[in-house]
Amino acid sequence: MRLSVILPAKNEAEGLRQTLPRLREAQPDAELIVVDDGSSDDTAEVAMAHGARVLSSPYSMGNGAAIKRGARAASGEILVFMDADGQHDPAEIASLLDRLERGYDMVVGARDSSGQASAGRSLANRFYNRLASWMTGHRVADLTSGFRAVRAERFREFLHLLPNGFSYPTTSTMAFFRSAYPVDYVAVQVARRMGNNSHIRPIKDGIRFLLIIFKIATLYSPLKLFVPVAAAFAAAGLGWYGWTFHEAGRFTNMSMLLLSAAVIIFLIGLISEQITSLTYLAARESKSRSG
């Protein structure tokens, strides 16, 4: 099968100088696509000099947008996504492809704790992995890894779901699980990022953390998240009612508020479940029409 390797890049000239020669050596017959996401350095020139096909954007649209542009333009039946900053070893693509040949539709390069940008992100990613594993009922070793190999036909089914900004790995992984496309993980080593190290931004990263949690739920089975939350509010409401009835013999406004919140959260979960089902139904119908 023809292989296309897609590297989203924004100001990654230095990383590409290191990555592209190693990539060409590891996969000499692969189509190399560098999606230049509005870089202000010579990212595009470096990529072209090393024989890669370059898709340039006049301004930055985000990592997810670069992934989508690359996936649409790729001619390969197998797509490999990897970072352009030198963190991913092109030699490990072979291990991803080997697992793909065993019947999987997506194989993800799973990092260990040493491959995380910081202790805070390592902790957050462990939480994401546990939550996603509980939601799907399958082991999720690295939900947010950007190093993955997929079957192009399968991946393009979900392009409309992918955000233009962050969390395309989360979205695509949960979409594959929801559609019963088998996913596997291969342990990989991750090198230190070339260039400026990323920094934790408490407010922005905290909001991102919450958004990813809700994305995990809404992309797979919203009720698995909403029902426990609704049950917790219901238990709190009943517990408070029991205490106030024992102490004062009355039903308080707080009990009503907690029980009402439980019903509302449950109903929101039901609506979210229907919307999620309709989203994937639309994706299947779109695929059948295009086929």
PyMOL commands that set and color helices and strands:
alter all, ss='L'
color gray80, all
select helices_A, chain A and resi 13-26+43-49+63-73+90-100+113-115+119-136+152-156+159-161+168-178+202-220+222-248+253-290
alter helices_A, ss='H'
color red, helices_A
select strands_A, chain A and resi 3-9+31-37+53-57+78-81+106-110+148-151+183-187
alter strands_A, ss='S'
color yellow, strands_A
deselect
rebuild
show_as cartoon
